[in-house]
Amino acid sequence: MIYPRTHHVAGTPLRLRPIAFVRNGVTDDVDDWDSVESELVFEPEYVPGLYRLDRFRHIWVVFGFHMKRGWVPRVHPRHDPSRPLVGVFATRSPKRPNRLGLTKVRLVSVRGRVVTVRGLDAYDGSPVWDIKPFDGEVGSVYGRRRHPAKKTR
């Protein structure tokens, strides 16, 4: 779809407010992020939005790389100089233009304003911008299957 010029947003800053913060004690890179258990501590106003989240096994977490500065267009995968350079968009590198992270994590529990997850590759104190249930589980949780190619909102 082509948008009229009046809807063009280039140069308009996107302002995000954290809905939660990561609490896990991690302040440096970890060899096995899958073993890291993190608590997402939600701001009180967003707690009602967690209703029935516990029905899912996995969720997507959109978070900020708050300790990483700058970005580079090419990186060595996994920070390993023995691997050939690739474009940053072909990796999971935190050195990205908008410092946004997206990780599918295992949902461990939902208790009050704390959502506990396993496998989140974020440092302690990272802002959480959003969470969403894993698409592959939505149909079974809500009792219906949707066509896999069809996106709904």
N, C-alpha and C positions, 0 to 999 in steps of 0.2 A: 504494500500500500504506500502511495506517495502522499505525504502530509503537506498541507499548505504551509507557506512560509510562517504564518502566524503561530504555528505549533512547533516550529523548529526550536530545539533546546540546546544547540551547540553553544558552549561557553557558559551555560547556566549551571551554577554549582548545585550538586545534589546534596541535600542536607539530611543526614541520617541521625536518629537518636537511638542509642543502644536500648534494647529491651531487656538485656541481661549482661552479666559479666562472668568470665570464666574464672573458676577457683580450682586450681590443681597443684600449686606450688612449683610448677615447671617454669624455669627462667632461662633455659638454654636448650639447644636441640637435643632430641632424644633419638636413640637408635631404633626403638620399636614403639611408635605412637599407638599401635593397636592395644598395647598393654596399659596405656595411661587412662586412668579414670578421672573424669572432670565433673565438677558441679557447675551448672549454669544457674546463677543466682539472679532471678528475675526481679525487675522493678515491680513494686506492688500493683501498679495500675494494669500490668499485663497478665497477672496471675489468673484472672478469669478466662483468658484465652488458652490456658493449659488444660481446660476441661476435656476429659476423655483422651488426652494425648497418650496416656498409659496403655491404650489398646494396641499401640504399635510397637514393633521390635526395633525398627530403625527410623531415624529422622535425618534430614539434611540440616546442617548448621551453617549459616552465613555469618562470618565473623570478620574482624579486622586484624590485620597484622600490625598491631600498634607499636611494636618494637623494631620494625624493619623500616629503614629509610631508603629512598631512592629506588630506582628500578633499572634493569639492564635488558636490552632486547634479546640477548643470547646468553644462555647459561649452560653449565655442565650439569646434567641430570644428577640429582641427589648430592650436589656439591662435590662431585667426584671428578677431578681434573683428568683422570684416565678415560673418561667417557667423552665422546665428541660433543662439541657445542651444538645446541639446538635452540630454536626460538622459545622465548619464555612462555608463549601461549601453548607450546607443545609439552609443557611440564607442569608440575605442581609447585614450582618455586614460589616462595613468598616475596620475591623481588619483582612485584607487579606494579603497573602504573597506578592502579587505584587501591592497592593494598587490601583487596578483598579475598577472603578464604572461603571455600565451600567444601565441606566434608560430610560424607555419609557416615553416621556413627550408630553404634548399638545403644539403644535406650535401656538403661538399667532400672531407673525408677523416677517417679514424679511424686514429690512430697512437699506440699505447700508451695512455696516460691522457688524450690530447688529441684532442678531436673538433672539427674545424674546420668552421664553417658560414658561410653568407652570408645577410644579410638580417635578422639578429637586432637588434631595437630595444631593446637593453639597454646600460647603461653598464658601463665597466670595473669589475670587482669585484662585479658583481651576483651574488647567489646563484642557482644553478640548482636547482630543487626536483625536477624530473622531466623526462624526455624520452620520447617515444613515436614510433613510425614513423607516417608519414602513411597514413591508412586506405585511400586510393585505390591504394596500392602494395602493401599487405599480401598480397592474394590472388595477385598475379603473382609476388611474391618467394617465397612458400611453395608455389607450384605449384598453387594451387586458387583458384577464385573463390567467394566467398560472396555470398549474397543481400545487396544493398546496404542493405536496411532492417533487416537482422538484426545486432544487436550481440552479440558473443561476448566472453567473459572467460577 
